[in-house]
Amino acid sequence: RYKDGESHLSKLKSNEFATRTLKKDYDFLKEIDKFAVSNAVFHLADAYDRFFKKQNHFPKFKSKRKSKKSYTTNFT
């Protein structure tokens, strides 16, 4: 899509797809709250925006052995 000059999916459309469609298809996504999925989609969309605006470079290699576990949610 990028080579053809088209824009990528918006944050809202991606979030809607992830929370509605993917949660129906995958049981393990039903176990977590919707805010965790939404935040992951927003972080991904932000990374795409930054990369294509030349604010960031390619992602850095991260080893599985020295990984840092994280979880982001919203308090309601």
N, C-alpha and C positions, 0 to 999 in steps of 0.2 A: 504494500500500500504506500509506503514511504517513497519508493522509486517512481511510482505513478503520480505522485503529487497529492495523493489523498491523505486526509488526516486520520489518525487512529481513533479508536473508540473513546468517547468522553468518559469522564469519571462516573457520571450518573448512569450512563448506559451499561458500563462495565459492572458497576455496583448492583444494578438491577438484575443483570444476568447472573452474577455470582450468588446473590441472596435468594433469588427465586428459582432459577433453573438448576443450578448446580446443587443446591441443598436438597432438591427433590431427587436428584439422580444418585447422590453419594451419601450413604448413611453416616459416615464419620463426620461430615460437615454439620449434621443435625445435632451433634453432641456439643458443639461450641456455640457461643452467642453470636448474634448477627453483627455486633460491633467489631469483633475480631476479624471477620471476613471483610467488612467494609473498610477497616483500616488497612488491611493488606492490599486491597484494590486501590485505595487512595495513594499508598506508598509506591505501588507499581506505576500508577499513572504519573505521579510526580517524578519518578525516575526517568520515564520516557520523555516527559516534557523537558527536563533538565538536559538529557542527553542530546536531544535534537536541537535545543537552543544553544548547544556548545558550552553550557555551564559546567558540565561534568564530562569526564572521559569514560573510557570503557570500564566496566566493573572489574574490581580486583579479585584475584583468585583467593578463595577462602577455603581452608582445609576443614574437612569434617571432624578431624581429631581435636582441633582446638576451637570448636565452635562455641559461640555464646548463645544461650537460649534466651529468647525474649518473647514477651506476650504483651500486646497492646489492646486495651479496651477502653470504653468510655464509661464514666460513672453516671448513673442516672438516679 
